[in-house]
Structure formats: C-alpha cells, structure tokens
Amino acid sequence: MKFIVKLFPEITIKSKPVRKRFIQRLQSNLQITLKRLDNDIVVRGLWDKVEVEVPSDDAQLRLDVIELMGCTPGIQHFLEVDQYPLGTFEEVFQIAKAQYGGLVKGKSFVVRIKRGGKHDFKSQDLERYIGGGLLQHCETKGVDLHNPEVTVKLEIRDENLYLISHQHEGLGGYPLGSQEDVVSLISGGFDSVVASYMTMRRGSKTHFLFFNLGGRAHEIGVKQIALYLWQKYGSAARVKFISVPFDEVVGEILQNVHHTQMGVILKRMMMRAAEKVADRMKLPALVTGESIAQVSSQTLVNLQVIDSVTSKLIVRPLVTMDKPDIIDITRKIGAYDFAKNIPEYCGVISDRPTTNAKLERIEEEEANFDFEVLEQALENTQVITIDKIVDDINVNADIEALTKVGENQVIIDVRHSHEQERKPLNMPKCDVLAIPFFSLEAKFPELDQDKEYLLYCDKGVMSQMHAQNLQDKGFANVKVYRPVL
C-alpha cells in the first residue's frame, strides 16, 4: 500500500526554510505514530508532499493507517495509490482501464492527470488518449468535463505513475510541534475540549491543566477525555497533565468574597495559578474555552478584568463561536459522549453575578482572600505525563486485571458503541454486556450485584479508570479484563 499526503495549503505559502521545517515535522510525526502500527512502514518527506509506504496488504492495518493519518494535523488530504513505472500511453491506458473500466460503465466520466517532472508530452495529451480508450472499450455514457459521475484520477511524478484509488480527507492545520507549546485549562466540558483540540490542530503541543473542584470522580473523567484527545490527535509528542486541588480556594472565596463577584474572582485565581504553572514549564500562553457572553463571567468587561491579573497571552479559540457549533465539533472529533457526561462543578454560582466587573471592586474583595490558600494549592499540584495516566490512577489502588473469565463473572464492554461495532468482542462462551463508558456509572447499580464484572476496552485505559471509579463508590465486585494478545 502507498499513500501520498498533501500538505495543508497554508504550509505551501511559507518561506522555503519554514516550509521545509514544517514538512520535516510532519514526516517525523507520522514516523512516530505509524511505526506503532507497523515498524516497517516508511515515511518520506518531499518538497510538495509526504509519501507513506506500507509493506503489507492487511485490511485492518489499512484501516488503522487511514484513521491515524486522518487525525494528524498538517494534512489537507491523502491519496491511496497504486504505483507503476511510467510506460507508453497504451500501457498507461491498460492500467487505467483495469482500475476504472467497471466504474465508468454506464456513467459519465472525466480523466484528470496531475504531472510533475520533465516529459515529452502534456497532461492533456494523455487525458485525451485514456478518455478515448475508455469511450471506445467500456460502454460509458460519455465524457462530462463539468459534472462527471466518475473522475479517473492519475498522477505522474518523473518516471512513476500513480493510480489513485481513494482520496481521504485530512485534519488540516499545522504539524504538531511546529508552533510553541501551550497549556490549556480543561474542565472536561464541551468548550475546553474543543479549545484544546483547536490548538493541537493548529500545531501547538497542548498540555492540560485541570482545577479540581469535584473530587476524584471528576478528575478521572477529565483525565479520560484529555487522554482521548492526546491519543487521537497529539500522540506524536508527549505532554503533561497538571491537576491543581482548588476546593479550598473555592471555600475561601465563599467565605470572604461578596457573592456577586465570586465568578470573576474564581477565574482570576485560576489565571494566577495557571501563570505559575506556565512559568514553571516555560510556556508563553494559556488556552481557555471562553466565548463572548456565554456565561456571566465571559462578558467583554469581565474578561478584561480577568486577563489583567496575568501577563501571559490568553488564547481563546472559541471566542466568537456559538454553543451549538462547539457541540457539533465535539461530535466530529469523537468527544461528544465524553464531554456530555462531565458534570459542571462550580461551587461559586451566585444568584446575581456581575456582568460588569470593576477592577477596583474586585481588588477590594480580593484583599479579604487569604492567598496562602492559593499557594498551598499550587504546592499540592500533581504533574504527570499524559501516557502515565493509568499508572497514576492506580496509586493506592488495587484493581485486579484478569486474563480469563471464570464462573459467575460477566464482561462489560465499555468501549464507545462505534468501536463495539467496528471490532466486536467475540466471546461466545462468556456473558458480555455492552455498556458504553458514558452510561456505566448510571446503569451499574441496576445490575445483579451477586455477580462479578470485568470491564473491557481495547487499550485497558477506560476500563481501568471506570473500575477504579466504581470501586471508589463502594462496588467491590469490579475488576478489569485484559485478554492475552
């Protein structure tokens, strides 16, 4: 199998050194991720494209490669091609006929050829030759240059002919790591998830900063969605997950700040803490999912007061987006079911929050705040690399992982329903329940508690986290199923 990767158009208008650097970064990212699928995959970076050669015809590997490249920032689209040596016009026609003859029968068509290199013919000459041959031999409806039912696509590069069998859409954006790193304030809800995705797509390694207001269960949920985003769109580079315990900060605000000013002051405390975290990591910018006027703290006046507390650049990718459009993006990137099941934890919701904060009033209220509480929260910050999330969850926990299913044990497949359909768990001699992770906590108490349940997912990540969450809620009859591969 061979793929030709076409660059995001903005890359092609960069200066020669920048363009070269971006292509090298994209090549490196693909090498890192694709070799996890098959160590023999070869990636070559060229001036106008990247070539990927897969030395196998395995159908599942093909699907995995297509899925991975479709989620790699920097790719506009990629072509699945068959490569041949460039021969005579007649030899090229015979190859095209073998590929497209059945497809054009009874349909209108057009032949399109892209050509690079020096040749003694023009692209139109070969297009006419192939088109005439298909008209003569394949019982077509004829050539339609404007609205064909079938487009016969070929590429010629120097002495090589590429017959395009499929075109796959890419993610666009810039290659991950081509821009400066950022730290994204992630709560797990729709807005922060999409904001994080958008900076990843734009080429920034995006670290995740979580202010824990809702306890261990909330943290597990946010770690899960951060891990998903990284695995799906950013796994070419390792990033950090930073968790700051903010419950005592919220308590201090509740005790000493007037209720109308609580929301703005909470955001300012988060920005102060985020700035310290970014300074430690030597990062230039913070990312938030705020959108103008979506909630009371996000009026332009309030955002200005919030921003004044830090010298860091605050990037707001969603600043003018509507909520339905944001939610639609979570569906597109596969994060909707994660985000909709993350509860919004806000201990400082007031009945009449200010929408027109005055800096003098805010500073007056903050004078009553004990900043030692904020410093203590920063001292208790936990930092882990994103790929160590499962190990971190296992600290002080003992979730048993079984490779065999015994009597009175039931497997629960917690994968997303799309994954369950794509790769069914075939266990004919075992009881298997399909309960996606986002429904598990609600449905588990309804199950027969005299049985023992083994949670299963492909990588063992979601199963581990949700088993821990259920055990924390008092369900001792939960373990993890990890089949021997």
Beta strands, then each sheet from edge to edge (+ up, - down):
strand 1: 2-7
strand 2: 42-45
strand 3: 49-53
strand 4: 75-85
strand 5: 108-116
strand 6: 142-143
strand 7: 150-157
strand 8: 160-172
strand 9: 182-185
strand 10: 206-212
strand 11: 240-245
strand 12: 285-287
strand 13: 313-315
strand 14: 382-385
strand 15: 401-402
strand 16: 409-413
strand 17: 431-434
strand 18: 452-456
strand 19: 478-481
sheet 1: 2+ 3- 1+ 4- 8+ 7- 5- 6-
sheet 2: 13+ 12+ 9+ 10+ 11+ 14-
sheet 3: 15+ 19+ 18+ 16+ 17+
end
